[in-house]
């Protein structure tokens, strides 16, 4: 009888150990639990190719983080993605943000793209309700220092304007005309900044819109002084594809053989290849007949190559403009959330969001002596570093150092359009540190 009781006791102990072990041996890289999640609201121009490309770059980071255990004690990061498309992107984005708030109980913050849509979210949600907001491509100067709850991984428009102006001057282009998309805030500000940077060499500025009945006269104004170069500041594919088509008709008659075409970062998209642009190819006086610029890290860096590989593996996608910035945003949010979990839980989401916002800028640049972390180390290593002190994040887009005004100055790539083998493509000419 005594032996039987002892056997029963041992059986109970063994069964208890079996049931306890699965939860007690949970590893940091186990998949997050289904009922533990935090949400990031994402508003992108999903009516344009660049919207999907930036979404995939962001998803690449979030996928890595979730597959390696998520944030905190097994929380996954979810994305609710809405489009900013509409006649007024500022209004459309604000509406989309409010819809995201209504759909999510555990919303941490927002990720945005265009300056116009970002402004709408800032005015209606970010500032009044204290939602941390990060953008990878909102470049309007008016967003500098607009709120402690807003930060971006790109410099304001004048920075790009100076890069392009300096490159045009290096190529010896003395007389410049500017074609700008009418009523688009980004295109207008960048065009004005370029005109200021170029000075008296760029006195002609003409606005264009889709289906303008006065198109022929506007092209005549643009070409009136036989410009050596034309700076094209446009964002909407419908607008710039019509512009290149109409300008191509002029080329067929008068020939723009000695004209250089300077392209803004908004044209770094395969949407451009839908227009007849063969006439912008080639060289003039030993320099490319077309060139442009967009923020891009050193493409030979370990972080960039790691991101490029992951993006292609996950989404069969090559890196496009601002993709690296959106990838880094995923890591910056995750790092700030990780730091916040060391101090509090999610019972008070308002306090949680504010603490996350407090950490975004510090983890982007760190302090003297803080270890450098990078996505190529793997999320588990980055997470561990966040749990044990300050960090200095170096990402796919560069150092990601967000300053006190919410800006980050990143390297720029100079690119040109080529047509090797009969298909258009972009080629990086050089990197401006």
C-alpha positions in Angstrom: 0.0 0.0 0.0 2.9 2.3 0.9 4.5 1.6 -2.5 1.3 2.3 -4.4 0.9 5.7 -2.7 4.5 6.6 -3.5 4.0 5.6 -7.2 0.9 7.8 -7.3 2.8 10.8 -5.9 5.6 10.3 -8.4 3.1 10.1 -11.3 1.5 13.4 -10.2 5.0 15.1 -10.1 6.0 13.8 -13.5 2.7 15.0 -15.1 3.1 18.4 -13.5 6.6 18.8 -14.9 5.3 17.8 -18.4 2.6 20.4 -18.3 4.8 23.1 -16.9 7.8 22.7 -19.2 6.3 24.1 -22.5 5.6 27.5 -20.9 8.7 27.5 -18.7 11.0 26.8 -21.7 9.6 29.5 -24.1 12.5 30.9 -26.0 13.0 34.5 -27.1 12.6 33.5 -30.8 9.4 31.6 -30.3 6.5 33.0 -32.4 4.5 35.7 -30.5 1.3 34.5 -28.8 -1.9 35.1 -30.9 -3.6 37.2 -28.3 -0.7 39.5 -27.5 -0.2 42.2 -30.1 0.4 45.9 -30.7 -0.6 47.8 -33.8 1.1 50.3 -36.0 -1.1 52.4 -38.3 0.3 52.9 -41.8 -0.9 55.4 -44.4 0.7 55.1 -47.8 -0.1 56.2 -51.4 -1.4 52.7 -52.3 -2.8 54.1 -55.6 0.8 54.5 -56.8 3.6 51.9 -57.2 5.7 53.5 -54.5 3.0 52.8 -51.9 3.3 49.0 -52.3 7.1 49.1 -52.5 7.4 51.1 -49.3 4.8 48.8 -47.6 6.9 45.7 -48.5 10.0 47.3 -47.1 8.2 48.0 -43.9 6.8 44.5 -43.8 10.2 43.1 -44.2 11.3 44.6 -40.9 8.1 43.6 -39.1 8.3 40.0 -40.4 11.8 39.7 -39.1 10.8 41.0 -35.7 7.8 38.8 -35.3 9.6 35.7 -36.5 12.3 36.3 -33.9 9.9 36.5 -30.9 8.3 39.9 -31.3 8.6 42.7 -28.8 8.4 42.6 -25.0 7.3 39.2 -23.6 5.9 37.7 -26.8 4.0 40.6 -28.3 3.8 40.6 -32.1 3.5 43.8 -34.2 0.5 44.1 -36.5 0.1 46.6 -39.3 -3.2 48.3 -40.3 -2.6 49.8 -43.7 -4.7 52.4 -45.4 -4.3 54.5 -48.5 -3.9 58.2 -48.8 -5.4 58.3 -52.3 -8.0 60.9 -53.1 -8.5 64.4 -54.5 -7.0 65.8 -51.3 -4.4 63.5 -49.7 -4.2 65.6 -46.6 -7.9 65.0 -45.9 -7.8 61.4 -47.1 -4.9 60.5 -44.8 -6.6 62.1 -41.7 -9.8 60.1 -42.4 -7.7 56.9 -42.8 -5.9 57.6 -39.5 -9.2 58.0 -37.7 -10.4 54.7 -39.2 -7.3 53.0 -38.0 -7.8 54.3 -34.4 -11.4 53.0 -34.5 -10.2 49.6 -35.6 -7.4 49.0 -33.1 -7.4 48.7 -29.3 -3.6 48.6 -28.9 -2.5 51.3 -31.4 1.0 52.6 -30.7 1.7 55.1 -33.5 1.6 55.9 -37.2 3.9 55.5 -40.2 3.4 57.9 -43.1 4.7 58.8 -46.5 3.9 62.0 -48.4 4.2 65.4 -46.8 0.6 66.2 -47.6 -0.8 63.1 -46.0 1.5 63.4 -43.1 0.3 66.9 -42.4 -3.3 65.8 -42.3 -2.5 63.1 -39.7 -0.3 65.5 -37.7 -3.1 68.1 -37.5 -5.9 65.7 -36.7 -4.3 62.9 -34.7 -0.6 63.1 -33.9 -0.5 66.5 -32.1 -3.9 66.5 -30.3 -3.8 62.8 -29.3 0.0 62.3 -28.8 0.5 59.5 -31.3 4.2 59.0 -32.2 4.5 59.4 -36.0 7.4 58.4 -38.2 7.8 59.1 -41.9 10.3 57.8 -44.3 9.6 60.3 -47.1 7.8 63.4 -45.9 10.3 66.1 -46.9 8.3 69.4 -46.6 10.3 72.1 -44.7 7.2 73.0 -42.8 7.5 69.7 -40.9 10.8 70.6 -39.3 10.2 70.9 -35.5 6.4 70.8 -36.0 6.0 68.5 -33.0 7.9 66.3 -30.6 5.6 63.5 -31.7 6.8 63.6 -35.3 10.1 62.4 -36.7 11.4 61.5 -40.2 14.2 59.6 -41.7 14.8 62.1 -44.5 16.0 65.7 -44.8 13.8 68.6 -45.9 13.4 69.5 -49.6 16.1 72.1 -49.8 18.7 69.4 -49.0 17.8 67.5 -52.2 17.5 70.8 -54.2 21.1 71.6 -53.2 22.3 68.2 -54.2 20.8 68.5 -57.6 21.9 72.0 -58.1 25.5 71.2 -57.3 25.4 68.2 -59.6 24.0 70.4 -62.5 26.7 73.0 -61.9 29.4 70.3 -61.9 28.1 69.2 -65.3 28.4 72.8 -66.5 24.7 73.5 -67.1 24.2 77.2 -67.0 20.7 77.9 -68.1 17.8 75.9 -66.4 14.0 75.8 -66.8 11.8 74.2 -64.2 8.6 72.1 -64.9 6.5 71.7 -61.8 3.3 69.8 -61.0 0.6 72.3 -60.3 -1.1 72.3 -56.9 1.2 69.6 -55.5 2.9 70.8 -52.3 6.0 68.5 -52.6 6.6 69.4 -56.2 6.1 73.1 -55.6 8.4 73.3 -52.6 11.2 71.3 -54.2 11.0 73.3 -57.4 11.2 76.6 -55.5 14.1 75.3 -53.4 15.9 74.3 -56.6 15.3 77.7 -58.1 16.7 79.3 -55.1 19.7 77.0 -55.0 20.5 77.6 -58.7 20.0 81.3 -58.6 19.9 83.4 -61.8 20.5 80.4 -63.9 17.0 79.1 -63.3 14.6 82.0 -63.8 11.9 80.1 -65.8 9.3 78.1 -63.8 6.1 76.7 -65.5 3.3 74.8 -63.8 1.7 71.8 -65.5 -1.4 69.8 -64.7 -3.0 66.8 -66.4 -5.2 67.5 -69.4 -4.4 71.2 -69.4 -5.9 72.8 -72.6 -3.0 75.3 -72.6 -0.3 72.6 -72.7 1.3 73.7 -76.0 1.7 77.3 -74.8 3.2 76.2 -71.5 5.7 74.1 -73.2 6.6 77.1 -75.4 7.2 79.1 -72.2 9.3 76.4 -70.7 11.6 76.2 -73.8 11.5 79.9 -74.7 15.1 80.6 -73.7 16.6 77.3 -75.1 17.4 76.0 -71.7 20.5 73.7 -71.4 18.6 71.8 -68.7 15.1 71.1 -67.5 14.4 70.3 -63.9 11.2 68.2 -63.6 9.6 68.4 -60.2 6.5 66.1 -60.3 5.0 63.3 -58.1 1.9 62.1 -59.8 2.5 59.5 -62.6 -0.6 60.8 -64.5 0.9 64.3 -64.6 4.5 63.4 -65.3 3.8 60.8 -67.9 1.7 63.3 -69.9 4.4 65.8 -69.5 7.1 63.5 -71.0 4.7 62.5 -73.8 3.9 66.1 -74.8 7.5 67.1 -74.5 8.5 64.1 -76.6 6.2 65.5 -79.4 8.2 68.8 -79.2 11.4 66.8 -79.4 10.3 65.0 -82.5 9.9 68.4 -84.2 12.6 70.6 -82.8 15.0 68.0 -81.3 16.1 68.4 -77.6 19.5 66.9 -78.5 21.5 69.2 -76.2 19.1 69.4 -73.3 19.8 67.7 -70.0 16.9 66.4 -67.9 17.1 66.7 -64.1 14.7 64.4 -62.3 13.4 64.7 -58.7 13.2 61.7 -56.4 9.5 61.4 -57.2 10.4 60.2 -60.6 12.6 57.3 -59.3 9.8 54.9 -60.0 9.1 52.4 -62.8 5.9 54.4 -63.4 8.2 56.7 -65.3 8.8 54.0 -67.8 5.2 54.1 -69.1 6.1 57.3 -70.9 8.0 57.6 -74.2 11.3 58.8 -72.6 13.9 57.5 -75.1 14.8 61.1 -75.9 16.2 61.7 -72.4 18.8 58.9 -72.8 22.4 59.3 -73.7 25.2 61.8 -72.9 26.0 65.4 -73.5 29.5 66.7 -73.3 30.6 63.6 -71.4 27.9 63.7 -68.8 24.6 61.8 -68.6 21.7 63.5 -70.5 19.4 62.7 -67.5 20.1 62.4 -63.8 18.3 62.7 -60.5 18.8 62.2 -56.8 17.1 60.4 -53.9 18.0 59.6 -50.3 19.9 56.4 -50.2 22.5 54.8 -47.9 25.8 53.4 -48.9 24.7 50.5 -51.1 27.9 48.6 -50.1 27.2 48.7 -46.3 26.4 45.5 -44.5 23.0 46.8 -43.3 21.9 47.8 -46.8 23.0 44.5 -48.3 21.2 42.6 -45.6 18.0 44.5 -46.2 18.3 44.2 -49.9 18.6 40.4 -49.6 15.7 40.1 -47.2 13.4 42.3 -49.3 14.1 40.2 -52.4 13.6 36.9 -50.5 10.4 38.0 -49.0 8.8 40.0 -51.7 10.8 39.5 -54.9 11.5 43.2 -54.9 14.5 45.4 -55.7 15.2 48.4 -53.5 13.4 51.5 -54.7 13.4 55.1 -53.4 12.9 55.5 -49.6 12.5 51.7 -49.2 15.4 51.6 -46.7 13.9 54.3 -44.6 10.6 52.4 -44.2 12.5 49.3 -43.3 14.4 51.2 -40.6 11.2 52.7 -39.2 10.0 49.2 -38.4 13.1 48.6 -36.3 13.0 52.0 -34.6 9.4 51.5 -33.5 10.3 48.0 -32.3 13.3 49.2 -30.3 11.4 52.1 -28.7 8.6 49.7 -27.8 11.1 47.2 -26.3 12.6 50.0 -24.1 9.1 51.0 -23.0 8.2 47.4 -21.9 11.0 47.6 -19.4 9.1 50.3 -17.6 5.4 49.6 -18.1 2.7 47.4 -19.6 -0.2 48.2 -21.9 -2.8 48.9 -19.3 -2.6 52.6 -20.0 -2.1 52.9 -23.8 -1.9 56.7 -23.7 1.1 56.5 -21.3 2.6 53.6 -23.2 2.5 55.6 -26.5 4.1 58.7 -24.9 6.9 56.6 -23.5 7.5 54.9 -26.9 7.7 58.4 -28.4 10.3 59.4 -25.7 12.5 56.6 -26.8 12.4 56.9 -30.6 15.0 59.7 -31.0 17.4 58.3 -28.3 17.5 54.8 -29.9 18.1 56.3 -33.3 21.5 58.0 -32.3 22.4 56.9 -28.8 24.9 58.6 -26.5 28.6 58.4 -26.2 29.7 54.9 -25.5 26.4 53.2 -26.5 26.9 50.1 -28.6 26.0 50.3 -32.3 23.2 48.0 -33.4 22.1 47.0 -36.9 19.4 44.8 -38.4 22.1 42.5 -39.8 22.8 41.4 -36.2 19.4 39.9 -36.0 16.4 41.1 -34.0 17.3 39.0 -31.0 20.6 40.8 -30.6 19.1 44.2 -31.1 16.4 43.4 -28.6 18.9 42.2 -26.1 20.9 45.4 -26.5 17.8 47.5 -25.9 17.1 45.6 -22.7 20.5 46.3 -21.3 21.2 50.0 -21.9 21.4 52.7 -24.6 21.9 51.9 -28.3 23.0 53.6 -31.4 21.1 52.4 -34.4 22.7 52.1 -37.8 20.2 51.0 -40.4 19.8 50.2 -44.1 19.3 53.9 -44.8 22.4 55.0 -42.8 22.9 56.2 -39.3 19.2 57.3 -38.9 20.3 60.0 -36.4 17.1 61.9 -35.7 17.9 65.4 -34.4 15.9 67.7 -32.0 13.8 69.0 -34.8 12.8 65.5 -35.9 15.0 65.4 -39.0 17.6 62.9 -40.2 20.2 63.8 -42.9 21.0 60.8 -45.0 23.3 60.2 -47.9 21.9 60.8 -51.4 22.3 58.7 -54.5 22.7 60.3 -58.0 20.9 58.1 -60.5 20.3 58.0 -64.3 17.9 56.3 -66.6 19.3 53.7 -69.0 17.9 51.3 -71.5 20.2 48.3 -71.7 18.9 45.4 -73.7 15.8 47.3 -74.7 14.3 47.8 -71.2 14.5 50.9 -69.0 16.3 50.8 -65.7 17.8 53.0 -63.1 21.6 53.1 -62.4 23.3 54.7 -59.4 26.1 57.0 -60.6 27.5 57.9 -57.2 26.7 58.4 -53.5 26.8 61.9 -51.9 27.7 61.2 -48.2 
